[in-house]
Each structure stands twice: as C-alpha cells, then as structure tokens.
Amino acid sequence: MPTPVHPMAGLPDHAVFNEDKGALGGVPMPLTDEEQDMLDRVSSSAASDRKIIDSVPAGRPSSDSIIELDDGSAIVMDEEEDKPAEEAFDENLAEVLIPDFELTSIGMEFCELIKADKDARSARDKQYADGIRKTGMSNAKNVGADFDGASSVVHPMLAKGCVDFASKAIKELFPSSGPVRTQIIGRQTDSKLDRAERKKTYMNWQLTEQIPEHRPEFEKMLSQLPLGGSQYKRWWYDSKMKRPRTMAVYIDDIFLPFDQNDFYTTPRLTHREFIGKALFNERTGSGLYRKVTGSELGEQPERSEAAMAARDIEGVTDDSAAYDQTGGTREVYTVYADIELEDDPETNGELAPYILHIEEYGSKVLGIYRNWKEGDEKRQKLHWIVEYNFIPWRGAYAIGLAHLIGSMSTAATGAINALLDSAHINNFPGGIKLKGGRTAGQNVTVNATEIQEIDAPPGVDDIRKLVMAFPFNGPSAVLYQLMEWLTLQAEMVVGTASEKIADAGANMPMGTALALIEGGSTNFSAIHARLHHSARRELEILHRLDATYLEDEETVEELGELVVYREDFTGPMDILPVSDPNIFSEAQRYAQLQAVMQLEAMPEFKPFFKPERLLIRALRLLQVPYAEDIANLPKDPMRLDPIKENSAATLDDGTPLKVYEEQDDMMHLQSHVMFMTSPVLGGNPLIGATALPKLLAHCKEHLIAHYRKNHEAAAAAFKMAAQRNGDEVNDEQAAAQGHAFADKAMAEQLAPLVMPGLQAAMKAAQGMAPKPPADGNTQATLAAGQQLKQMELQNQQQADQAKSQAEKERFQMELQFKATEADKERQHKLAMRKEELQHEATQNELNRQQQAAAAAIAAQIEDMQARSAESIQMLTLHMDDHQKAVTEANQRYLAEMKAQSDAAMEVLKAALAAGAEQVQPDLTAIVQPLIDSIAKINVDVTGQLEAHGAGMQEKIKELSDSMLTLQQQVPTLAPGQR
C-alpha cells in the first residue's frame, strides 16, 4: 500500500523532529504537544493506512541514523530503507521467496508425482473413452461384422441417457430466472431480507449476464457427467476482465493420488490444462506466471484417450503444422497441494495449502500462491474446483452410465447389427455355382433390379442346377425381443415415474400421485440431490470471490441501478441453488399442486389454506406470463417514505404498507396523522374513504414498533447500568423496567399531536365507512313494498281488484280449510267409535269364554263333591258296620279311594291349567287352597294307614268336613268369579 503524503518536507515518517530545540546534535528528544497534534492529524488524514502511527517512534531518531555535515547541517537516514519490502499475502512466492534451485526441485518432484497419478488412472481413462465411443456419435467404424455392406449401427441408449439427464438437470438447476434463491438463517429481520434479496438479484445477474460462459460450460459438464461418473467446475477471478470466470473440467484432466477416497480432503489435486501461446503470454504478463529462462517449447503434448474420442465426435484432428505456426501448446498443471515451505514466514515451514503452477515440459514452476484466507490462523484450504458426482463408489471417483450399462449397450448394439445384417443378407444373399460354365474363375456382380446373362455348361438348362443361394435366416423375432428387453433394463437404471404422472391427467387421486412421485424418484432424486449440493458449493465460491474483489459499493444499471455492497458478502451464506433436491421435474410439481388443490377443496381443510398464495404458486408453476394482468395477486411490500406511503394508501391497487426496522416511527406517525386530519386530504370523503382504514392500520404497526424499540433500548440500558453498579438483574426485571420507561416515553411523545390526530382520524373513518347492508329478508320486504306502492300509484283499480280477488281466494281457502278440518274430525270420531265397538265385542267374547270355563270347573267340582260325599257316606256306614273287619280290606279300600281322589285332583289341575288365562284371579285364590288341603289330607291318610292304621276315623271325619265346607262355599261364588 502506498505511503501517505507527509506535509513536512517529504521526509520519512520517523524523521519528524523539533529544529528549535537543537535536534541536529543527535540527542533523541520527545515530541512536543504541537508536533504530536500534527502527527495525529496526519494519521487521521491517512486512515487508509493505520500503520503510519505505529511507524512513528516515540522520541527522536537515533544517532546512528543522523550524519552531521561540516556546515552544521545533518542528514537523517531512513532506517527502513535497507530492509526488504514485505511481500503481499497473495503475491507469487516463486518470485519473492523461493530460490531457483529449490523451485527446480519442487517442479521435478511434483511432475514425478503427477505422472504416477496419471499412470494409476490410465484404466479409468480408457473406460471413459470407451463410453464416449459407445454413444455412436463417432464416424469411426468400430462395431459390426467385417464383410462389405455390414451394419455398423450403435444402439443410442448411452447417448439418450446423457441427453435426457442433461436436459432434466439444466432445467432444474439453471432456470431462466436464475439459479439463486435466498435462505435466511435464524431470526428474520428487514435488514437480513433486504441483504439476501440484493445478493440474490446480483448473483443471478452475474450467472446469467456478467459471466456468460457459465451456462454453456455447465451444460457441457452435465452432458459428460453420466459417461465419466465425475466431472468438475473450476472458478477463479480474472483481473483483466475484472470479474469471476469459470470453466468445465473433465475427469481425464483431473488427477488424484491413487490411495485417496475423497476429492475435497486429498493432499494433492492436479488440474491439467493445454494452453496456447496467447493465453500463456497473457498470464505471464499479468503476473500469474513468472518469467522463466529457457521456456522453449517441446513436442506437441499428448492428449488423453477420452479427449481424442471426443475430438472424433467433434470432427477435429491435431495438426502438427498448425501447432508450429500458432506457437504451440503447453501442458500446464495447476496443483492444489499441502506442502511445507521453509521460506514462507506465514507458516514457518509448517504444512499448509498452496496452489502451484507447473509446466510439464522442463518441470518449471511458474507460480506458488497461498491457498487460505488472509488472517486465518487455522489456514483452512480454499476450494476452487467443485466436484459433480453421478453415483458415488469406492474411491475418489464416481461411476456413470458407461460403467452401469456399458455392457448392455454393447449387447444391444450387437443385437441391432445382427438384425440389420440378417435382413440385408436375406434380401440379397450370396451363393455358389457349379464348375464348367464359361464364367468359371470370375465373379458376376449383379446389382439390385438388374439382370445379367451367364453361359451354362452343355446339358444344363435349369439355372437352379448351376447356381444356389446360401440359406440365410431372416431377422429373428427372439433376437428383437431380447434387444427390447436390454433397452428396457438399461432405461430402468435411472428411469423415473415422470411419464406416468404426466399421462395420468388431473383426475389422478392424491395418494396415487404421491406414491408415483415417491417410487419414481428413488434413483434420479439421489443424483439430483448430489447436483444440488455441488451447485451450492459453486455459489459459495462465487460468494467468496464477491466478498474479496467486489467494490465497496457497486451499482448495476442493468438491474435498475441496483446498489450492492461488498460487506453484503462478508456475512453468512444466505443464498442457495433455486433447485429443490427432492423434485427434479415439472410433472412432480404438477402432481404436488394437484394434491394440494384436492386438500384445499375438502371442506374440513379449506379454512387452513390461503387461496391467494395458492393461486400465486399455481400461476408461477404454470409459468403464465403477466399473471398480474389476469388475477388480483397480492403485491410485495416496498420500502417507502411517509409521503409515498400516504399516496399509496389513496390508491386501491393492492399495494401493502409495511413498517421496517430502520424507519423513524415518530416521523412516519406525524406525517400520516397530518395527512389524515387534513380537511383537503384525509377529511375529503373522496380520498379518506380509501386511505383512512389503510393508514390507521399502518399507524398501529408503527405504534407497536415504536413501543418495542423503546422497550428494548430501555431494558438494555437498565441492565447495563445495573451491571456497572455491580447489581445482578435478570432479563425479566430489565424488561419490566423497559416497559415502564417505554410507556412513559410514548405517552410524552405521542400525547401532543399523534394521539389526538389518531382519534380524530378514527372518528372520521367511522363516519365515512359505508353503512352495513341490510339482510336479505329486509331488502326483499323493502323491494316488495316499493313495487306495491308503484303499482298502486299507476293503477289503483287493478290494485283493488287484486285485493278483492285475494280476499275471495283467502275466503275460499278458509272454507276449504274448515271443511277439511271438519272432515278430519268426523273421520276421527268414526274411527274412535269403531275402535270402541271392537273393544266391546272383544270384551264380551272374553267374558263369555271365562263364564264357560268357570261353569265347566264348577260342574267338575260338584261332581267330585258328590262322589266324595257318597264315598265318605259309604265309608262311614261300612266302618260303623265293620269296624272290626280285617285291616287289609280297609287299607285296600282306602287305597282305591286315594287313587280316585288323586285322579280327580289331576283332572281338576288340568282344567285349572287350561283355563288359567280365562278364569279370574279371585276364583283361583279360593279354590286352590281347598284343593291343596284335600291333597294334604289324602297324603296324611295314606301315611297313617301305612304306619299303623290308627286315627282313621278322625281323618275320615276331617275329610268329610272339608268336603262339606267345599260344597257349601262353591255355590256362593259369583258368576264372574266362577
């Protein structure tokens, strides 16, 4: 950095002294206050170089630095002149620190290491070259049979896979609007949102306009990624063009040590470049490469096998004559390596990352640069090359389609050539002929649709006896099916369900669409996620370049004079690729939108959706141009001053008003209140009806913001004051104090003007507010009344007739209603009478059945009583006459009597059981105890007879008394009880 101009005699900074005090004698003296003030002013004027203050010693220069002359004058020597100038951090160390012999040793060592890396990777390069040839785009014939006319077609599955992949990837990773979007980490504030939006807009402009080579190089890299498995993008800053630059780097030009497993942690990474004379001289002239002696050219550098295969497709060949005329091509290595440099004062010989530029011919070191951020004590490596992987595998290199389906491509190519050859030969086969003809020893060539004559041997009159065609088979259907199967299997490797989703239409159920998305994106979505991650690394490099080389303030006129600041890029990485790592096709987005629309249509979910946001997303997805012309879309808020906010509030164009953090809330409130209370503006119904509601809501946000700012400031001040006093105050206590202060401050600030104005504006807004519309019934009644009044005024006679007719119709309707009611009542009475008659008939029939059953029971009881009485009487007479008869005869007789009584009891019980539902409960209650008494007596009599036969006379008497009682009670029963 240049030394600032000193106001005193052009002397060095440390040669400032006081001549009045005899400083020429060589005695160091302290500076006076006046001199110190002058130095301070010099230091403040040279703020760009703060080291000037440190370079001024505290006293006078030493005697060794002063030479006295004979005339009494003195010469003050600059003690710093003999010291070597300190090199810049980003200077080429090969020119200022490292001697030539050491550079030669470094160059030879690294060239040997790079040659070993290239040899270890030779088989991999051959695989990549074979994959390029298997695309079938080369003119070289390397497949098929070797006879004339044989087919040499190559199956296009590899070429199709590369084209499809690149087309899908570039659409997602680099849309037309730009590949950058914002991502706010942590609490979102207005300043963070503005900074992220500026960065997003600026970087999208960089990647689409300022760096025009980015998209073409990106697309070339994507087209080669499926073949090579790994491809790369390199970034650097071009000091001549004053902007970042980028280029695609292919895998055959990147070399890693054979034992490394990760691209970003390898201790040595080599990028091979083939540089023409003009570019080499340009880099030398800019200082990137140092000038070396003996920089003559060697032989033309040998290209990789993959590069030669790609050149065959391009139709480009190396020309030695052109090589000599254009000054030749140099093979230069850019090596990113961790090495130990003893001569580097920044590392003191410790291991650190560097960038080395080495020319292969002669092993000449062209440049060595530090590869970490200045001031970084950890010396973390800066990455300038980004790796893109197709499918990761063991080791540092990924695999691609050439590894996955290369053998299938070969098999499909053989199948399609066999089919074409068989069809060709079957249509025009070869043949054999007999000897003896005059054409012996010669060939007769017959073209298609041509007739040739031949001479036959003697006695041969049939040409079929002279010539016979080979019996070749035609194209095989089995071989064709095999080729189709191979093609299908190859497509399934990176196939997706996008086609199925696109063909399903809008009527696909939500679950089916999401299932297809999940199932179809298994393979390709993982590749797409890796692309998204690598694209983020590219943005990180561009972000770092902008933070380093961007001006402090830069205006981009192409973006409407957008102002972007370098300090915007010194903060966090708040930008991301615009791609979604989970979605890689428009069909998937359409399916998601369809699923969301189906959810929004469900009544149970409809209250939770924002229709206007859903509409915006749908229109953006459909890429409808000028969507704001066909839909009332909500606009994004803009940062406006108070006057423009007042103007925006008067317009009914949907422009939202927003309060920003850095705005002066009091100034905005005062401006809005003056506008709302102005009789010409806010008091005018033409303006106030639209503006007042918006401005009042906006003022409410300003009030809350003003309160929050005062509260936070007061809480912080209270906490700081308490800490200075040694008091411990927690956040809640500080917040309470801040609330009290904020409330008091707002009352003092707002009371004079703002609050009365707001109250007046609210009152005016209420007066201008439209009256609430009447409900539907009230409106219908008023309309009917007005219509009736108009009809009465127009034709009173028609109104009277209509009224009379209405009265007649009403009277007729009343008569009809009364007749209908009378008929209903008569029908009801008839139905009730019918039900009563039916009930009476049923009751009579029930009574008759009950009486009949009672009579039958009574008859049975009377018959039983008569027989029992007769039996008792006969028994009594017999016992009186034959008291002393034989006991066995009496027992037999009593047993017979018991049997008859039991039989009678069974008959009686059966009769009672049969008529139990018909006989009244009172009869059963009277008869049943008598029957139970008789049965008990019979049992007792039987027991007594069996035991000893004693007391027979008493039992017989009891039986006779019971029968007599029964006989006396039965006739007294009422007919209903019977």
C-alpha angles and dihedrals in degrees: 000000000000119000111251117249111264118217094222120082094300092277121152116272095256094051095077109124143151112261094186092066097053100256092162091082090078097247110134112236131183120254120258123240090255092053091046091051089051091051090050091053090049090050093050091048089053096051091143090070112040092176092080091081092054091049093061110087120224094241142020124310115273122262091248090065095051123077116195117215129209094252091059096259124119139213117221111210121214106241091201096056095085093048117095115251114257111248122237118256094245095042123126102265091197089071102041109028116019121070121231097251091055091048089053090052091049092049094050093046094051094044089056091048092048091050089053090050091051093049091049089053099045095103090051091052090052090053090052092049091049089051091053091050092048090062087077095226095115121095092221114109105228103143138058135038124320102233122106112279094017117152119253100182118148119214108245098219093111094045091046091049092052094047094046092048095048092046094052094042098049091049092056100036098041114029120177092258092058137276098259131090133168131256121185114207116206125351113004115232132172092251092052092048093048093048093048091048092051091049093047093050093045096047092047087053090049095051095044104033115009095045101039094170094061099084097042091048090045092052092048090052092049092051090055097041097083091052101044098033090219129048132165146217122210127202132193140152118257108212092192095053091033095224140086119278132201139186140181115253118199126216095248088064096049120081128189130176110273093239097055123107103186132051097211098046100044113123091221130035122173128197115193118210131184105214127190125221096261095052092044092053091046092054091046092050093049090053097247090116122037120232111256130189120241094030093156119148125255129202121317108284116253115245124220121264090246091053090051090050090050090049090054088058091047091048093236124137133186114255117200093197091053088048092058094044096050094049097259136267125274127211107224127180123212104200124194102197143157106234141155117245114187092192095056110100090197093065104020090218097313122138110273139156118267138171115230127192111203129175111221096216105075094001089255119175108224099179146351121201135178111252103203135079116275110257094020106136092192091052094217115194117255115222119220099168122064122207122220115197129196101191118351117231138171111307132019097301125074126218129242142191091290088064096039103044103008092110091047089052090053091049093047090048090053091048095051092046091049090052093049093045092049091050091048095048093042090055094047110014128182122242149185132246137201123258119250101063120116089247092066113137092018135090122233110208115204120186124208114287089010127121122213128185123224131186115242125212118258113288095018111117100155117075090205087067091057105041130032127186121225111257098241118175120236126239111311119236090206091055090049091052089049091053090050091050092051091050092049093049091049092051091050091063093077099007123137138197093243093110092051091048092049093049094048095074130207095305096070111122115251094243093051093051093049091046091053090049092051095044097041097047098055098103105024097041090061090053090046091051090055090051089051091052092050092047088055089056090054091053090050090056092048089047090054093048091052091049089053106038106023118108118253088253123012129182122207110202093189088065097051095277093307110187116214126180130213090228087063088072096045092072130072125319098260098162131085138180111279091232122101112230090211098050126051106165141048090236090065091050090050090051091051091048090050090051091050091048090052091051091048090052092057110098093222092056101034096091091058096059131084106223095196093052091047090051092051092051092048093050092047091049091050088048093227108182117232092004091169089068093062102034136043096241121179112252126229115253119255131208104250136170119244094264093052090046090055090050092047091052091059092056120080094212099114096255106157123220117223134185114228127204098241096048122112101245096193093052091049092047093050092048093049093046092051090050093048095047095046110111091215096048118020093017091054109095090214090063105019096057089065102028104042099065091049095045093046091053089046091050089053089058090049091051092052092046091049091050092049094050092049091045095051093044093048093047092050093047093048092050092048092050091049091051091051089053091049094249123138113229124175125214094260093055091047090048091052092052090045091052092053092048094045092050092050094044093049091048091053095044100042102037100078100054117347103058097047090046092050091050091050091047092050090051091049092048091053090051092050095044112111116254113259111258118250119252122263097262093051093049092049091050093050092048092049091049093050091048092049091049091051091049091051092050093047099045118006092174093057088050091053091048091048089049092049091047090049091051090051092049090047091050091048090048090051091050091047090048092050092047090049091050092048092049090049091050092049092049089049092053093048090051091049092049091049091052091049092052092048090050092050093049091049091049092049092050090050092050092049092052091048092050092049091050091048092049092051091050092048091051091051091048092049091049091049091048091051093050092044092049091048091048092048091048092050090045091051092050091046093049092048092050097037104030091138097045122125114294094225092062090050092049092050091049092048091048091054089048090051091050091052090047091050090050091050090049091052091051090048092049092048091051091048091049092050093050099035093110093048102040117084117252092241093064093051091049090055101041100040096065090051092051091047089050092052091048091050092050091050090052092048092048092051091049093049092049092050093047106048109319092242124140092026093137092055093050092048089051092051090049090051092049092050092051090049091051091050091049091052096048102044097064090053095063117111118244093248091051092050 
